[in-house]
Amino acid sequence: MPDNPSATLAVIADHLERYQEQLGDLVPGYQHDEDADMVTALVEAERALRTATRLVRRASRTADQAGGR
């Protein structure tokens, strides 16, 4: 286990958020091509990363409240 799980989880959440933004940046390019399957897949992946980011941030806060065990 890392010395500071809260900090490790916060870094992971930051990375997930960055990936979410990168996926979001791809969507407009495919909307112009009217590639509905690709747009749907990107939007679903972006949503999943948003959820993952929120859950990892919650875990980070929980670890912080628990004293960073």
C-alpha positions as CSV (number, residue, x, y, z in Angstrom):
1,M,0.0,0.0,0.0
2,P,1.3,3.5,-0.8
3,D,2.4,5.7,2.1
4,N,-0.4,8.1,1.3
5,P,-3.3,6.4,-0.4
6,S,-5.3,9.6,-0.4
7,A,-2.7,11.4,-2.5
8,T,-2.2,8.4,-4.8
9,L,-6.0,8.3,-5.4
10,A,-6.1,12.0,-6.0
11,V,-3.4,11.7,-8.7
12,I,-5.3,8.8,-10.3
13,A,-8.5,10.9,-10.3
14,D,-6.6,13.7,-12.0
15,H,-5.4,11.3,-14.7
16,L,-8.9,10.0,-15.3
17,E,-10.3,13.5,-15.6
18,R,-7.6,14.3,-18.2
19,Y,-8.5,11.2,-20.2
20,Q,-12.2,12.2,-20.0
21,E,-11.4,15.6,-21.4
22,Q,-9.4,14.0,-24.2
23,L,-12.3,11.8,-25.2
24,G,-14.6,14.7,-25.1
25,D,-12.3,16.6,-27.4
26,L,-12.6,13.7,-30.0
27,V,-16.4,13.7,-30.1
28,P,-16.9,16.8,-32.3
29,G,-14.6,15.5,-35.1
30,Y,-16.8,12.4,-35.4
31,Q,-20.1,14.2,-35.2
32,H,-19.2,16.0,-38.4
33,D,-18.5,12.6,-40.0
34,E,-21.9,11.5,-38.7
35,D,-20.3,8.3,-37.4
36,A,-23.0,7.6,-34.8
37,D,-21.4,4.4,-33.5
38,M,-18.1,6.1,-32.8
39,V,-19.8,9.1,-31.2
40,T,-21.9,6.8,-29.0
41,A,-18.8,4.8,-27.9
42,L,-16.8,8.0,-27.1
43,V,-19.7,9.6,-25.1
44,E,-20.2,6.3,-23.2
45,A,-16.5,6.1,-22.4
46,E,-16.4,9.7,-21.4
47,R,-19.4,9.2,-19.0
48,A,-17.7,6.1,-17.5
49,L,-14.5,8.0,-16.9
50,R,-16.6,10.8,-15.3
51,T,-18.2,8.3,-12.9
52,A,-14.8,6.6,-12.2
53,T,-13.3,10.0,-11.4
54,R,-16.0,10.8,-9.0
55,L,-15.7,7.5,-7.3
56,V,-11.9,7.7,-7.0
57,R,-12.2,11.2,-5.6
58,R,-14.6,9.9,-3.0
59,A,-12.2,7.1,-2.1
60,S,-9.5,9.7,-1.8
61,R,-11.6,11.7,0.6
62,T,-12.5,8.6,2.6
63,A,-8.8,7.6,2.8
64,D,-8.0,11.1,4.0
65,Q,-10.7,11.0,6.7
66,A,-9.4,7.6,7.8
67,G,-6.0,9.1,8.3
68,G,-4.4,7.9,5.1
69,R,-3.6,4.5,6.5
